[in-house]
Amino acid sequence: MTRARRVQLVIENMPLAVKVARQVARKFSPRLDIEDFEQDGMLGLCEAAKRCTSVATFPRFAYFRVRGSMVDAHRRKAYREELNPSREGIAAAAGFGPELAGGLGAVSDDDDPAAALEEAQSGIFGAVWQLPVRQQRIIELRYIAGLSVQEIGRRLRLSATQIRMLHAEALDALRPAAEGMR
């Protein structure tokens, strides 16, 4: 297939990418930005044009490549966010609202050490420091390092069930601290 024919196939099938983007965005979450899905779909459409050998089968082939491109991009984004959680993400994962994220005790490098220690001991981080050491470690590995339950279990040499139980106990212990901040 010539380059000109590939370009023509991409242009002709752009509405397919938009349609699939709406479907995929609806599946994942209505609050996600549909333009990101459309962009990923267009990239998938270009990839499909490169790989497809038959013009007759292109629309069906492109559908799966476009959809796969969008899903892959969404997974990569979710993985990056899991590895680099924001304060809001940590607060949400612990079951707290976004209004409490400011109470996580973030400290800038410009603060003096005494003020940094005092601020870190306040808020949610202060409540985390009150937890037993094993629960502190699980919270750190889950929300700061972004590890899965299985990875935490391998590191701490505990079963996934034990990790889930300790994690739930830690979150239950943190809830009263969050309630006091409201």
BELQUI-V924491 format. One record per backbone hydrogen bond with DSSP energy under -0.5 kcal/mol. CO is the residue of the C=O (numbers start at 1). NH is the residue of the N-H. Records with the same first field share a line. If there is no record, write none. Layout:
CO->NH + NH
This chain:
2->6
3->7
4->8
5->9
6->10
7->11
8->12
9->13
11->14
13->16 + 17
14->18
15->19
16->20
17->21
18->22
19->23
20->24
21->25
22->26
23->27
24->28
25->29
29->32
32->34
33->36 + 37
34->38
35->39
36->40
37->41
38->42
39->43
40->44
41->45
42->46
43->47
44->48
45->49
46->50
47->51
48->52
55->58
57->61
58->62
59->63
60->64
61->65
62->66
63->67
64->68
65->69
66->70
67->71
68->72
69->73
70->74
71->75
72->76
73->77
74->78
75->79
76->80
77->81
78->82
79->83
80->84
82->85
86->90
87->91
88->92
89->93
90->94
91->96
92->95
97->100
98->101
100->103
101->104
102->105
103->124
108->111
112->116
113->117
114->118
115->119
116->120
117->121
119->122
122->126
123->127
124->128
125->129
126->130
128->131
132->136
133->137
134->138
135->139
136->140
137->141
138->142
139->143 + 144
140->144 + 145
141->147
148->152
149->153
150->154
151->155
152->156
153->157 + 158
159->163
160->164
161->165
162->166
163->167
164->168
165->169
166->170
167->171
168->172
169->173
170->174
171->175
172->176
174->178
175->179
176->180
177->181
178->181 + 182
179->182
